[in-house]
């Protein structure tokens, strides 16, 4: 789960805009503290 740890590292640093795209590849349901509606617009481009 290297990417998972990498994403959490971006969250802790508060580098918004960088970690957002990285989180899209993760199972967001497992990250209950993430506001899912925040990713809806970006998720369309990622798919």
N, C-alpha and C positions, 0 to 999 in steps of 0.2 A: 504493500500500500504506500509506495513512495510518493505517488502523486497526491494521495490524501494528506500525507504529512506536509507536503510542499504547499498545498492549498491552505492548510491551517496556519502555516507560517506567514503567508501573505495576509491572512485575516488579522493575526496578532500584531503585525506591523502597520495595519490600517492602510495598506496601499490599494485603495479602492480603484477599480478600473483594470487592475492587473489580475487580481485573484478571481474576479468575477467570472471571466471566461474560463479559467482553469477549473472552477467549481462545477461548470456545466457538464463536464464529463463524468462527474461523480454521481452516485445514487443519492439524489437530494433528499429522499425520504429518510435516509439514515442520519441526515444532518437536520434534526428537528429545530435547531436554533436559527436556521437560515429562513428568512422570509421568501417563500417560493414565488409569490407574485412578482417579486423584484427581478426574477430571471426570465419571465415569460417572453418579453420582447427580444432579449438577446438569444434565447433558446431557439427561436425560429431561424436565425441566421446560422446558428451552430449546427443545426440538423441539415 
